[in-house]
Amino acid sequence: MTGQENANAPQSLPKVAPLLQFRNVWVEYGEKVVLERVNLEIPAGAFVSVVGPSGAGKSTFLRLILGQEAPSRGTVLFDGARMAAECGPDRGVVFQRYSVFPHLTVIGNVLFGLECAAAPVLGRLFGARRRAALAEADAMLDAVGLSSARDQYPAQLSGGMQQRLALAQALVKHPRVLLLDEPFGALDPGIRVDMHELVTGLWRDHGLTVVMVTHDIGEAFKLGTRVLAFDKRRHDPHAPQRYGATATYDVPLLRKTGDARMANVTQNTAGPAAASDHPAESA
Amino acid sequence: MTRLINLRPSRRGRIMAGAVPILILALTYALAAALRHADNPADKVLPTVGAMASALWRMATQVDPVSGQITLLADTVASLYRLGAGLALATATALTLGLLLGVLPLARAVLGPVITVIAVIPPIAVLPILFIALGLGEAAKIALIAIGIAPYMTRDLAAHVAGLPAEQFIKAQTLGANSWVVAIRVALPQMMPRLIETLRFSMGPAWVFLIAAEAIASDVGLGYRIFLVRRYLAMDIILPYVAWISLLAIAADALLQLASRKGFPWAQGAAR
Protein backbone atom coordinates (compact mmCIF):
# COMPACT_ATOMS: atom_id res chain seq x y z
CA MET A 1 0.00 0.00 0.00
CA THR A 2 2.68 2.47 0.92
CA GLY A 3 4.49 1.83 -2.32
CA GLN A 4 1.42 2.76 -4.31
CA GLU A 5 0.99 5.83 -2.19
CA ASN A 6 4.45 7.10 -2.98
CA ALA A 7 4.09 6.34 -6.64
CA ASN A 8 0.94 8.40 -6.80
CA ALA A 9 2.16 11.40 -4.89
CA PRO A 10 2.89 14.42 -7.05
CA GLN A 11 6.65 14.46 -7.51
CA SER A 12 7.24 18.15 -7.86
CA LEU A 13 5.56 19.32 -4.67
CA PRO A 14 7.83 20.38 -1.85
CA LYS A 15 8.22 17.83 0.92
CA VAL A 16 5.94 19.15 3.64
CA ALA A 17 3.61 17.05 5.77
CA PRO A 18 0.51 16.45 3.68
CA LEU A 19 -2.64 18.16 4.91
CA LEU A 20 -4.77 15.10 4.35
CA GLN A 21 -3.72 11.46 4.46
CA PHE A 22 -5.89 8.48 3.65
CA ARG A 23 -4.44 5.21 4.92
CA ASN A 24 -6.16 2.10 3.63
CA VAL A 25 -9.57 3.70 4.03
CA TRP A 26 -12.72 1.63 3.58
CA VAL A 27 -16.31 2.78 3.77
CA GLU A 28 -18.82 -0.02 4.08
CA TYR A 29 -22.53 -0.06 4.83
CA GLY A 30 -23.13 -3.63 5.92
CA GLU A 31 -22.62 -5.74 2.80
CA LYS A 32 -22.25 -2.76 0.53
CA VAL A 33 -18.71 -1.58 -0.03
CA VAL A 34 -18.56 2.02 -1.22
CA LEU A 35 -14.86 2.79 -0.95
CA GLU A 36 -12.04 0.31 -0.56
CA ARG A 37 -8.31 0.62 -0.06
CA VAL A 38 -8.09 4.34 -0.57
CA ASN A 39 -4.50 5.45 -0.07
CA LEU A 40 -3.90 9.08 -0.81
CA GLU A 41 -2.09 12.15 0.35
CA ILE A 42 -3.25 15.63 -0.37
CA PRO A 43 -0.68 18.35 0.32
CA ALA A 44 -1.63 21.84 1.37
CA GLY A 45 -2.24 24.14 -1.55
CA ALA A 46 -3.42 21.47 -3.94
CA PHE A 47 -6.51 21.81 -6.08
CA VAL A 48 -7.75 18.24 -6.35
CA SER A 49 -10.54 17.45 -8.77
CA VAL A 50 -12.43 14.23 -8.14
CA VAL A 51 -14.24 12.63 -11.07
CA GLY A 52 -15.89 9.29 -11.66
CA PRO A 53 -19.19 7.69 -12.59
CA SER A 54 -22.25 7.97 -10.37
CA GLY A 55 -22.03 5.67 -7.37
CA ALA A 56 -18.24 5.53 -7.41
CA GLY A 57 -17.96 7.06 -3.97
CA LYS A 58 -16.93 10.58 -4.95
CA SER A 59 -19.36 12.15 -2.57
CA THR A 60 -18.52 9.63 0.15
CA PHE A 61 -14.87 10.59 -0.28
CA LEU A 62 -15.83 14.22 0.16
CA ARG A 63 -17.96 13.44 3.20
CA LEU A 64 -14.98 11.69 4.76
CA ILE A 65 -12.93 14.86 4.46
CA LEU A 66 -15.88 16.89 5.65
CA GLY A 67 -16.13 14.70 8.73
CA GLN A 68 -19.75 13.94 7.96
CA GLU A 69 -18.85 10.28 7.71
CA ALA A 70 -16.23 8.07 9.32
CA PRO A 71 -14.29 5.28 7.60
CA SER A 72 -15.27 1.75 8.58
CA ARG A 73 -11.63 0.70 8.25
CA GLY A 74 -8.39 2.63 8.01
CA THR A 75 -7.65 6.16 9.07
CA VAL A 76 -8.00 9.63 7.70
CA LEU A 77 -5.41 12.02 9.04
CA PHE A 78 -6.04 15.74 8.90
CA ASP A 79 -2.89 17.72 9.52
CA GLY A 80 -1.29 14.61 10.99
CA ALA A 81 -4.07 14.00 13.51
CA ARG A 82 -6.91 11.52 13.27
CA MET A 83 -9.93 13.24 11.82
CA ALA A 84 -12.86 13.81 14.16
CA ALA A 85 -16.08 12.44 12.67
CA GLU A 86 -17.77 15.80 12.95
CA CYS A 87 -17.72 18.85 10.74
CA GLY A 88 -15.61 21.68 12.08
CA PRO A 89 -14.72 25.22 11.10
CA ASP A 90 -11.34 24.15 9.66
CA ARG A 91 -13.23 22.76 6.67
CA GLY A 92 -15.38 24.88 4.39
CA VAL A 93 -17.95 23.44 2.03
CA VAL A 94 -20.04 24.49 -0.94
CA PHE A 95 -22.77 22.12 -2.09
CA GLN A 96 -24.55 22.12 -5.40
CA ARG A 97 -27.70 23.39 -3.67
CA TYR A 98 -28.90 24.56 -0.24
CA SER A 99 -25.50 25.95 0.66
CA VAL A 100 -26.78 29.30 1.87
CA PHE A 101 -29.34 30.13 4.52
CA PRO A 102 -32.56 31.36 2.90
CA HIS A 103 -33.61 33.37 5.95
CA LEU A 104 -30.47 35.50 6.07
CA THR A 105 -29.56 38.33 3.74
CA VAL A 106 -26.41 38.09 1.66
CA ILE A 107 -24.36 39.95 4.24
CA GLY A 108 -26.06 38.02 7.02
CA ASN A 109 -25.00 34.75 5.41
CA VAL A 110 -21.35 35.82 5.33
CA LEU A 111 -21.53 37.30 8.80
CA PHE A 112 -22.94 34.04 10.20
CA GLY A 113 -19.59 32.25 10.38
CA LEU A 114 -17.92 35.17 12.11
CA GLU A 115 -20.76 35.41 14.61
CA CYS A 116 -20.65 31.68 15.40
CA ALA A 117 -16.99 31.84 16.32
CA ALA A 118 -17.22 34.97 18.43
CA ALA A 119 -20.63 34.51 20.06
CA PRO A 120 -21.26 30.86 20.95
CA VAL A 121 -24.20 31.72 23.24
CA LEU A 122 -26.18 34.42 21.49
CA GLY A 123 -24.98 33.66 17.97
CA ARG A 124 -24.92 37.40 17.33
CA LEU A 125 -22.41 40.21 17.67
CA PHE A 126 -23.03 43.75 18.82
CA GLY A 127 -21.31 47.10 18.77
CA ALA A 128 -17.69 47.40 17.75
CA ARG A 129 -17.20 43.67 17.30
CA ARG A 130 -20.17 43.56 14.95
CA ARG A 131 -18.77 46.48 12.97
CA ALA A 132 -15.41 44.74 12.65
CA ALA A 133 -17.08 41.53 11.52
CA LEU A 134 -19.24 43.46 9.06
CA ALA A 135 -16.16 45.07 7.55
CA GLU A 136 -14.57 41.64 7.13
CA ALA A 137 -17.75 40.22 5.60
CA ASP A 138 -18.08 43.17 3.26
CA ALA A 139 -14.50 42.69 2.07
CA MET A 140 -15.30 39.03 1.38
CA LEU A 141 -18.43 39.98 -0.58
CA ASP A 142 -16.32 42.37 -2.57
CA ALA A 143 -13.88 39.58 -3.40
CA VAL A 144 -16.65 37.44 -4.91
CA GLY A 145 -18.35 40.40 -6.58
CA LEU A 146 -21.55 40.41 -4.57
CA SER A 147 -21.37 43.85 -2.92
CA SER A 148 -24.32 45.14 -4.95
CA ALA A 149 -26.58 42.36 -3.65
CA ARG A 150 -25.54 42.90 -0.04
CA ASP A 151 -29.01 43.23 1.49
CA GLN A 152 -30.93 40.83 -0.72
CA TYR A 153 -32.19 37.41 0.28
CA PRO A 154 -30.82 34.31 -1.49
CA ALA A 155 -34.18 33.63 -3.15
CA GLN A 156 -33.74 36.91 -5.02
CA LEU A 157 -30.33 35.86 -6.39
CA SER A 158 -29.52 33.85 -9.50
CA GLY A 159 -27.96 30.40 -9.16
CA GLY A 160 -24.48 31.73 -9.92
CA MET A 161 -24.80 34.51 -7.37
CA GLN A 162 -25.98 32.02 -4.76
CA GLN A 163 -22.86 29.93 -5.34
CA ARG A 164 -20.69 33.05 -5.11
CA LEU A 165 -22.36 33.74 -1.80
CA ALA A 166 -21.77 30.15 -0.66
CA LEU A 167 -18.07 30.56 -1.49
CA ALA A 168 -17.84 33.87 0.36
CA GLN A 169 -19.65 32.36 3.34
CA ALA A 170 -17.18 29.47 3.52
CA LEU A 171 -14.03 31.49 2.83
CA VAL A 172 -14.66 34.15 5.45
CA LYS A 173 -13.75 31.45 7.98
CA HIS A 174 -10.36 30.85 6.29
CA PRO A 175 -10.82 27.06 6.16
CA ARG A 176 -7.77 24.81 5.93
CA VAL A 177 -9.48 22.90 3.16
CA LEU A 178 -12.36 23.96 0.92
CA LEU A 179 -14.66 21.19 -0.28
CA LEU A 180 -16.75 21.72 -3.38
CA ASP A 181 -19.49 19.17 -4.13
CA GLU A 182 -20.44 19.71 -7.77
CA PRO A 183 -20.60 23.42 -7.04
CA PHE A 184 -21.30 24.48 -10.60
CA GLY A 185 -23.45 21.53 -11.67
CA ALA A 186 -26.66 23.53 -11.74
CA LEU A 187 -25.27 26.60 -13.51
CA ASP A 188 -25.45 27.79 -17.13
CA PRO A 189 -22.26 27.21 -19.16
CA GLY A 190 -21.48 30.94 -19.39
CA ILE A 191 -21.91 31.48 -15.65
CA ARG A 192 -19.83 28.38 -15.06
CA VAL A 193 -16.84 29.89 -16.85
CA ASP A 194 -17.13 33.01 -14.67
CA MET A 195 -17.25 30.82 -11.60
CA HIS A 196 -14.15 28.91 -12.75
CA GLU A 197 -12.23 32.18 -12.90
CA LEU A 198 -13.55 33.20 -9.51
CA VAL A 199 -12.62 29.91 -7.84
CA THR A 200 -9.18 29.84 -9.46
CA GLY A 201 -8.55 33.39 -8.32
CA LEU A 202 -9.73 32.70 -4.77
CA TRP A 203 -7.62 29.53 -4.63
CA ARG A 204 -4.55 31.48 -5.64
CA ASP A 205 -5.16 34.59 -3.56
CA HIS A 206 -6.26 32.86 -0.36
CA GLY A 207 -3.73 30.01 -0.51
CA LEU A 208 -6.51 27.44 -0.35
CA THR A 209 -6.47 23.68 -0.44
CA VAL A 210 -9.43 22.62 -2.55
CA VAL A 211 -11.07 19.25 -3.11
CA MET A 212 -13.75 19.46 -5.78
CA VAL A 213 -16.11 16.71 -6.86
CA THR A 214 -17.42 17.22 -10.37
CA HIS A 215 -19.15 15.37 -13.20
CA ASP A 216 -17.49 17.61 -15.76
CA ILE A 217 -14.13 16.16 -16.80
CA GLY A 218 -13.19 19.36 -18.64
CA GLU A 219 -13.81 21.35 -15.50
CA ALA A 220 -11.76 18.87 -13.47
CA PHE A 221 -8.71 19.28 -15.70
CA LYS A 222 -9.16 23.00 -16.16
CA LEU A 223 -9.25 23.85 -12.47
CA GLY A 224 -7.32 21.11 -10.74
CA THR A 225 -3.62 20.67 -10.08
CA ARG A 226 -4.42 17.01 -9.76
CA VAL A 227 -7.28 14.85 -10.95
CA LEU A 228 -8.47 11.79 -9.07
CA ALA A 229 -10.70 9.37 -10.93
CA PHE A 230 -12.76 7.12 -8.69
CA ASP A 231 -14.02 3.82 -10.00
CA LYS A 232 -14.30 0.17 -9.08
CA ARG A 233 -11.19 -1.87 -9.87
CA ARG A 234 -13.06 -5.13 -9.57
CA HIS A 235 -16.62 -5.87 -10.48
CA ASP A 236 -18.67 -8.92 -9.63
CA PRO A 237 -21.73 -8.96 -11.90
CA HIS A 238 -23.58 -11.23 -9.48
CA ALA A 239 -22.89 -9.02 -6.48
CA PRO A 240 -22.41 -5.45 -7.67
CA GLN A 241 -22.10 -4.19 -4.10
CA ARG A 242 -19.32 -6.59 -3.23
CA TYR A 243 -16.46 -4.34 -4.32
CA GLY A 244 -15.98 -0.68 -3.61
CA ALA A 245 -14.41 2.09 -5.61
CA THR A 246 -11.02 3.62 -5.13
CA ALA A 247 -8.87 6.22 -6.87
CA THR A 248 -8.09 4.32 -10.08
CA TYR A 249 -6.31 7.22 -11.76
CA ASP A 250 -4.32 9.90 -10.02
CA VAL A 251 -3.15 12.46 -12.53
CA PRO A 252 -0.90 15.25 -11.30
CA LEU A 253 -1.17 18.19 -13.66
CA LEU A 254 2.46 19.17 -13.32
CA ARG A 255 2.28 22.24 -15.46
CA LYS A 256 0.36 23.95 -12.71
CA THR A 257 2.86 22.86 -10.14
CA GLY A 258 5.89 23.98 -12.09
CA ASP A 259 6.65 21.03 -14.41
CA ALA A 260 6.41 21.75 -18.12
CA ARG A 261 6.34 18.11 -19.21
CA MET A 262 2.62 17.82 -18.59
CA ALA A 263 1.81 21.12 -20.25
CA ASN A 264 -0.09 19.47 -23.07
CA VAL A 265 -2.49 17.74 -20.70
CA THR A 266 -4.50 20.83 -19.94
CA GLN A 267 -5.77 23.84 -21.78
CA ASN A 268 -7.05 27.20 -20.66
CA THR A 269 -4.79 27.23 -17.68
CA ALA A 270 -3.34 30.70 -18.01
CA GLY A 271 -4.64 31.62 -14.58
CA PRO A 272 -3.63 28.68 -12.40
CA ALA A 273 -0.16 28.48 -14.03
CA ALA A 274 0.85 31.47 -11.97
CA ALA A 275 0.21 29.49 -8.81
CA SER A 276 3.28 27.33 -9.16
CA ASP A 277 4.92 28.40 -5.95
CA HIS A 278 1.65 28.35 -4.12
CA PRO A 279 2.00 25.27 -1.87
CA ALA A 280 5.18 26.61 -0.36
CA GLU A 281 3.45 29.88 0.43
CA SER A 282 0.64 28.33 2.39
CA ALA A 283 2.69 25.70 4.16
CA MET B 1 -61.23 25.58 -28.26
CA THR B 2 -59.53 26.45 -25.02
CA ARG B 3 -59.33 23.56 -22.62
CA LEU B 4 -61.27 23.86 -19.39
CA ILE B 5 -58.09 23.57 -17.33
CA ASN B 6 -56.70 26.69 -19.03
CA LEU B 7 -59.66 28.97 -18.36
CA ARG B 8 -58.51 31.44 -15.72
CA PRO B 9 -60.86 34.18 -14.54
CA SER B 10 -59.47 37.70 -14.17
CA ARG B 11 -59.25 39.29 -10.73
CA ARG B 12 -62.64 40.95 -11.08
CA GLY B 13 -64.07 37.82 -12.59
CA ARG B 14 -62.77 35.80 -9.65
CA ILE B 15 -64.41 38.10 -7.10
CA MET B 16 -67.72 37.99 -8.96
CA ALA B 17 -67.53 34.23 -9.44
CA GLY B 18 -66.79 33.77 -5.74
CA ALA B 19 -69.68 36.05 -4.71
CA VAL B 20 -72.28 34.10 -6.71
CA PRO B 21 -72.58 31.01 -4.45
CA ILE B 22 -72.65 33.21 -1.34
CA LEU B 23 -75.43 35.33 -2.83
CA ILE B 24 -77.38 32.23 -3.81
CA LEU B 25 -77.09 30.90 -0.27
CA ALA B 26 -78.23 34.20 1.23
CA LEU B 27 -81.14 34.52 -1.17
CA THR B 28 -82.20 30.90 -0.60
CA TYR B 29 -82.20 31.54 3.13
CA ALA B 30 -84.19 34.78 2.82
CA LEU B 31 -86.71 33.06 0.58
CA ALA B 32 -87.07 30.03 2.86
CA ALA B 33 -87.48 32.31 5.90
CA ALA B 34 -90.10 34.42 4.11
CA LEU B 35 -92.03 31.30 3.07
CA ARG B 36 -92.05 29.88 6.59
CA HIS B 37 -93.12 33.24 8.03
CA ALA B 38 -95.95 33.44 5.49
CA ASP B 39 -97.19 30.15 6.89
CA ASN B 40 -96.53 30.92 10.55
CA PRO B 41 -95.57 34.48 11.56
CA ALA B 42 -94.24 33.15 14.92
CA ASP B 43 -91.74 30.74 13.29
CA LYS B 44 -88.51 30.47 15.24
CA VAL B 45 -86.52 28.00 13.13
CA LEU B 46 -85.64 30.33 10.26
CA PRO B 47 -85.75 33.88 11.65
CA THR B 48 -85.89 36.71 9.13
CA VAL B 49 -82.85 38.89 8.55
CA GLY B 50 -84.61 41.74 10.30
CA ALA B 51 -85.31 39.63 13.38
CA MET B 52 -81.69 38.50 13.54
CA ALA B 53 -80.46 42.08 13.18
CA SER B 54 -82.63 43.32 16.00
CA ALA B 55 -81.62 40.38 18.23
CA LEU B 56 -77.95 41.02 17.52
CA TRP B 57 -78.45 44.74 18.19
CA ARG B 58 -80.03 43.86 21.53
CA MET B 59 -77.14 41.56 22.46
CA ALA B 60 -74.53 44.09 21.35
CA THR B 61 -75.91 47.23 22.99
CA GLN B 62 -78.12 46.39 25.97
CA VAL B 63 -76.67 45.74 29.38
CA ASP B 64 -77.85 42.44 30.75
CA PRO B 65 -79.61 43.11 34.06
CA VAL B 66 -78.30 39.92 35.70
CA SER B 67 -74.59 40.14 34.83
CA GLY B 68 -74.45 43.92 34.45
CA GLN B 69 -72.53 43.58 31.19
CA ILE B 70 -73.21 43.86 27.48
CA THR B 71 -73.74 40.19 26.58
CA LEU B 72 -72.03 40.01 23.17
CA LEU B 73 -69.05 41.97 24.40
CA ALA B 74 -68.65 39.89 27.57
CA ASP B 75 -69.01 36.64 25.58
CA THR B 76 -66.48 37.75 22.97
CA VAL B 77 -63.93 38.91 25.53
CA ALA B 78 -64.26 35.71 27.56
CA SER B 79 -63.97 33.45 24.50
CA LEU B 80 -61.07 35.33 22.93
CA TYR B 81 -59.21 35.29 26.23
CA ARG B 82 -59.56 31.50 26.49
CA LEU B 83 -58.70 31.02 22.83
CA GLY B 84 -55.71 33.35 23.03
CA ALA B 85 -54.37 31.76 26.20
CA GLY B 86 -54.82 28.26 24.77
CA LEU B 87 -53.13 29.21 21.50
CA ALA B 88 -50.28 30.93 23.33
CA LEU B 89 -49.70 27.91 25.52
CA ALA B 90 -49.83 25.56 22.54
CA THR B 91 -47.53 27.80 20.50
CA ALA B 92 -44.92 28.03 23.23
CA THR B 93 -45.00 24.27 23.76
CA ALA B 94 -44.92 23.43 20.07
CA LEU B 95 -42.11 25.90 19.40
CA THR B 96 -39.91 24.53 22.17
CA LEU B 97 -40.63 20.86 21.59
CA GLY B 98 -40.67 21.18 17.80
CA LEU B 99 -37.26 22.83 17.83
CA LEU B 100 -35.88 20.24 20.22
CA LEU B 101 -37.27 17.30 18.26
CA GLY B 102 -36.38 18.75 14.89
CA VAL B 103 -32.78 19.61 15.73
CA LEU B 104 -31.79 16.76 18.04
CA PRO B 105 -32.23 13.17 16.79
CA LEU B 106 -31.73 12.11 20.40
CA ALA B 107 -34.73 14.16 21.55
CA ARG B 108 -36.73 12.74 18.64
CA ALA B 109 -35.90 9.23 19.81
CA VAL B 110 -36.89 9.96 23.41
CA LEU B 111 -39.95 12.21 22.97
CA GLY B 112 -41.23 11.27 19.52
CA PRO B 113 -43.24 8.18 20.52
CA VAL B 114 -44.78 9.82 23.59
CA ILE B 115 -45.94 12.81 21.56
CA THR B 116 -47.39 10.48 18.94
CA VAL B 117 -49.33 8.68 21.66
CA ILE B 118 -50.64 11.95 23.10
CA ALA B 119 -51.56 13.18 19.64
CA VAL B 120 -53.90 10.25 18.95
CA ILE B 121 -55.93 10.76 22.16
CA PRO B 122 -59.18 12.55 21.25
CA PRO B 123 -58.88 15.79 23.26
CA ILE B 124 -62.60 15.96 24.10
CA ALA B 125 -62.24 12.57 25.79
CA VAL B 126 -59.78 14.03 28.31
CA LEU B 127 -62.04 17.02 29.04
CA PRO B 128 -63.60 15.27 32.07
CA ILE B 129 -60.10 14.61 33.38
CA LEU B 130 -59.28 18.29 32.94
CA PHE B 131 -62.46 19.32 34.74
CA ILE B 132 -61.64 16.96 37.61
CA ALA B 133 -57.99 17.98 37.79
CA LEU B 134 -58.25 21.71 37.07
CA GLY B 135 -61.79 22.49 38.18
CA LEU B 136 -64.55 24.02 36.06
CA GLY B 137 -62.83 27.40 35.70
CA GLU B 138 -60.77 28.94 32.94
CA ALA B 139 -57.78 26.64 33.40
CA ALA B 140 -59.57 23.53 32.14
CA LYS B 141 -60.87 25.28 29.02
CA ILE B 142 -57.47 26.76 28.19
CA ALA B 143 -55.83 23.41 28.84
CA LEU B 144 -58.29 21.66 26.50
CA ILE B 145 -57.42 24.01 23.64
CA ALA B 146 -53.70 23.66 24.30
CA ILE B 147 -53.82 19.87 24.62
CA GLY B 148 -56.04 19.68 21.57
CA ILE B 149 -53.71 21.44 19.17
CA ALA B 150 -50.21 21.38 20.68
CA PRO B 151 -49.34 17.77 19.67
CA TYR B 152 -50.27 18.38 16.05
CA MET B 153 -48.36 21.66 15.97
CA THR B 154 -45.34 20.06 17.64
CA ARG B 155 -45.21 17.20 15.16
CA ASP B 156 -45.72 19.54 12.24
CA LEU B 157 -42.92 21.86 13.34
CA ALA B 158 -40.56 19.02 14.21
CA ALA B 159 -41.14 17.46 10.79
CA HIS B 160 -40.53 20.83 9.16
CA VAL B 161 -37.21 21.34 10.94
CA ALA B 162 -36.13 17.74 10.36
CA GLY B 163 -36.97 18.29 6.71
CA LEU B 164 -34.71 21.30 6.29
CA PRO B 165 -31.88 20.43 3.88
CA ALA B 166 -29.12 18.51 5.66
CA GLU B 167 -26.68 20.71 3.75
CA GLN B 168 -27.70 23.68 5.90
CA PHE B 169 -26.85 21.87 9.11
CA ILE B 170 -23.52 20.69 7.69
CA LYS B 171 -22.76 24.15 6.41
CA ALA B 172 -23.55 25.72 9.78
CA GLN B 173 -21.20 23.27 11.49
CA THR B 174 -18.39 24.05 9.08
CA LEU B 175 -18.97 27.70 9.93
CA GLY B 176 -18.32 26.93 13.58
CA ALA B 177 -21.87 26.79 14.93
CA ASN B 178 -22.48 24.67 18.02
CA SER B 179 -25.77 22.79 18.54
CA TRP B 180 -27.34 25.74 20.32
CA VAL B 181 -26.42 28.24 17.62
CA VAL B 182 -27.67 25.84 14.92
CA ALA B 183 -30.97 25.66 16.81
CA ILE B 184 -31.50 29.38 17.36
CA ARG B 185 -29.91 30.80 14.21
CA VAL B 186 -30.60 28.17 11.56
CA ALA B 187 -33.62 26.14 12.65
CA LEU B 188 -35.66 28.60 14.73
CA PRO B 189 -35.91 31.43 12.17
CA GLN B 190 -36.89 28.96 9.46
CA MET B 191 -39.55 27.53 11.78
CA MET B 192 -41.33 30.84 12.25
CA PRO B 193 -43.23 31.04 8.93
CA ARG B 194 -44.22 27.42 9.39
CA LEU B 195 -45.35 28.19 12.94
CA ILE B 196 -47.78 30.78 11.63
CA GLU B 197 -48.94 28.36 8.97
CA THR B 198 -49.56 25.55 11.45
CA LEU B 199 -51.26 28.02 13.81
CA ARG B 200 -53.62 28.97 11.01
CA PHE B 201 -54.45 25.31 10.43
CA SER B 202 -54.97 24.81 14.17
CA MET B 203 -57.42 27.69 14.55
CA GLY B 204 -60.34 25.57 13.38
CA PRO B 205 -59.79 22.77 15.92
CA ALA B 206 -59.06 25.39 18.60
CA TRP B 207 -62.49 26.95 18.09
CA VAL B 208 -64.09 23.51 18.25
CA PHE B 209 -62.44 22.76 21.58
CA LEU B 210 -63.31 26.22 22.92
CA ILE B 211 -66.99 25.94 22.06
CA ALA B 212 -67.18 22.38 23.35
CA ALA B 213 -65.64 23.36 26.68
CA GLU B 214 -67.88 26.41 26.96
CA ALA B 215 -70.96 24.38 26.11
CA ILE B 216 -70.26 21.90 28.87
CA ALA B 217 -69.27 24.11 31.78
CA SER B 218 -69.25 27.88 31.64
CA ASP B 219 -71.25 30.96 32.52
CA VAL B 220 -70.05 33.29 29.81
CA GLY B 221 -68.63 32.90 26.30
CA LEU B 222 -69.76 32.63 22.70
CA GLY B 223 -70.15 28.85 22.82
CA TYR B 224 -71.93 29.03 26.17
CA ARG B 225 -74.42 31.56 24.80
CA ILE B 226 -75.27 29.49 21.74
CA PHE B 227 -75.93 26.39 23.81
CA LEU B 228 -77.86 28.43 26.40
CA VAL B 229 -80.31 30.05 23.98
CA ARG B 230 -80.77 26.74 22.16
CA ARG B 231 -83.16 25.86 25.00
CA TYR B 232 -85.48 28.63 23.80
CA LEU B 233 -84.98 27.75 20.13
CA ALA B 234 -83.57 31.28 19.71
CA MET B 235 -82.22 30.88 16.20
CA ASP B 236 -82.30 34.68 15.86
CA ILE B 237 -79.41 34.75 18.36
CA ILE B 238 -77.64 31.53 17.38
CA LEU B 239 -77.23 32.39 13.71
CA PRO B 240 -75.74 35.88 14.25
CA TYR B 241 -73.44 34.38 16.90
CA VAL B 242 -72.25 31.74 14.45
CA ALA B 243 -71.67 34.47 11.86
CA TRP B 244 -69.76 36.53 14.44
CA ILE B 245 -67.54 33.55 15.33
CA SER B 246 -66.84 32.98 11.65
CA LEU B 247 -65.96 36.63 11.23
CA LEU B 248 -63.54 36.46 14.18
CA ALA B 249 -61.94 33.33 12.71
CA ILE B 250 -61.52 34.97 9.30
CA ALA B 251 -60.02 38.08 10.90
CA ALA B 252 -57.56 35.99 12.93
CA ASP B 253 -56.53 34.08 9.81
CA ALA B 254 -56.02 37.30 7.85
CA LEU B 255 -53.95 38.77 10.68
CA LEU B 256 -51.70 35.69 10.82
CA GLN B 257 -51.25 35.76 7.06
CA LEU B 258 -50.32 39.42 7.20
CA ALA B 259 -47.85 38.76 10.01
CA SER B 260 -46.22 36.03 7.96
CA ARG B 261 -45.91 38.25 4.89
CA LYS B 262 -44.55 41.23 6.81
CA GLY B 263 -42.38 39.29 9.23
CA PHE B 264 -40.71 36.82 6.88
CA PRO B 265 -40.14 38.38 3.47
CA TRP B 266 -37.47 35.76 2.66
CA ALA B 267 -40.04 32.96 2.89
CA GLN B 268 -42.32 34.67 0.36
CA GLY B 269 -39.57 34.92 -2.24
CA ALA B 270 -38.80 31.25 -1.95
CA ALA B 271 -42.44 30.24 -2.25
CA ARG B 272 -42.83 31.96 -5.61
Interface residues (C-beta under 8 A of the other chain):
Chain A: L66 Q68 E86 C87 G88 P89 R91 G92 V93 F95 R97 Y98 S99 V100 F101 P102 H103 L104 F112 G113 E115 C116 A117 P120 V121 G123 R124 Y153 P154 A155 Q156 A166 Q169 A170 K173 P175
Chain B: P165 E167 Q168 I170 K171 A172 Q173 T174 L175 G176 A177 N178 W180 V181 I184 R185 V186 P189 Q190 F264 P265 W266 A267 G269 A270 R272
